[in-house]
């Protein structure tokens, strides 16, 4: 993992009790950029245009996600557990095994 001051376009931000990396000045989670790229199948250029950020920020966010995947997954699991405890998913069909 790069040191926090080695990121040009990302910054750590407290978000709902978790420390997550976001695009500086835009507040977009790095994991959201990853979702746009690999789930929504957008190109980095499309993401940059759609989110009004520099394409270099998109590449940096994708690199961060690749290098820190386990950390991101733990945070997502923690966030899901918090939402479950608050009853957020009650009455909704579950897609968990």
C-alpha positions, 0 to 999 in steps of 0.5 A: 500500500502506498503511504497516504501522502503518495496519493495525488488524487485520493484522500482518506475520509471518515464515512459512516464510521469507516476510513475509506479512500475517496477521490479528493474534492469529489467524495467518490469512494475508490470502490465506487470507481472500481464498481463503475469499471468492472461491474458497470463495464465503463471505460476509465474515460467514461467514468472520468466524464460521468463523474467529472473527475480526471482520468488519472484519478480513475486510474489511481482509484483502480490501482488502490482497489487492486492493492487493498482489496482485502481492506475494502472487502472488510469495510464493505462487510462491516458496513453491511453488518451495521445496516443489518443490525439497523434493520435496513434489509428487513422485508427485502429478499436476501441475495446472500447464500 
